[in-house]
Amino acid sequence: MPEYLPPNLDIIRPILWDSRGLRLLDQRLLPWREKYLRLRTPREVKKAIKDMVVRGAPAIGITGAIGLVLGAEKIKARSKRDFLAKLKRIGESLKKARPTAVNLSWAIDRLLQKANEADVSQDEIVEVLRAEALKIWEEDIEANKAMGRLGAELIPDEATILTHCNAGALATGGYGTAIGVIRAAHEAGKKIKVLADETRPWLQGARLTAWELKKVDIPVEVIPDVAAGFLMAQGKIQVIVVGADRIAVNGDVANKIGTYSLAVLAKENNIPFYVAAPLSTIDLATPGGQEIPIEWRDPKEVLCCAKRRIAPKGVSALNPAFDITPSPYISAIITEKSVVRAPYTKGLKSLFEV
């Protein structure tokens, strides 16, 4: 049974793919249980993305691309034109699973373009799509490792690093963006420690980042979200590294809710605030953060913990999943090609120049 896996797959494997379909490590169950869900259709993939089985912009992009391939494998079409029309409908549906992370639409559009350009039979188009989805996955791992090498140079020896949410192997094809920078610094021999804020309401920091760093033997402690400012003022944090779900061309960053607050606190306390993200997260079509769509999720995620209501009945909640950090609060954006500093518009655009 063939496996469609990159040759340099990370030791932490949130995504597995073979001829029977896609398997996703159910991140809702970590750290208590490691269980993979088998998905065979685009509808199942869309639901898994929406329901947070998989999360993190690069990982969502890879998963969406594989979901499109699963759909392509099952299309019955009268002609190539009919096949491409049905494929596009599947892609547009998958894009709606989560609107803020640009990697999802980027990956699906990349596959759709390959399909439209391929002057071959329907079966051969499916092979083209399968190869392209795997290429996206491979490129993401290599990008993360390149980001790690560049970003590690910004991390002082014996630093305590604060990170928010989870931007590691679980959120990517492997290795990680923000966590990739931390891993690379550790692998370079720097004596570092990580503070993972809990990241309410899904607790990605407490559940996922702490689990992941423990797996690779990097010292980590969990802190309450509300403790970050106090610890900065006490001099207990030397650098902050986060990921991103979308970066506008002016350098404004959409990331997990709470990122903006940390950036403001970092500036107040003269602490470097770095964003690590691949080129696929940079959206040159979006001029600034105000144009980035923000996903609002079910209030129950805030009102309940471990499926038990923690707020009084009759009380509702606001649950934005992301916020926008304006570029003046960002010390640098770490990509696989280079570390970009202000002015961001010029620097980010230059990354795409041939």
Order of alpha helices (4+ residues) and beta strands (2+ residues): beta-beta-beta-alpha-alpha-alpha-alpha-alpha-beta-alpha-beta-alpha-beta-alpha-beta-beta-beta-alpha-beta-beta-alpha-beta-beta-beta-beta-beta-alpha
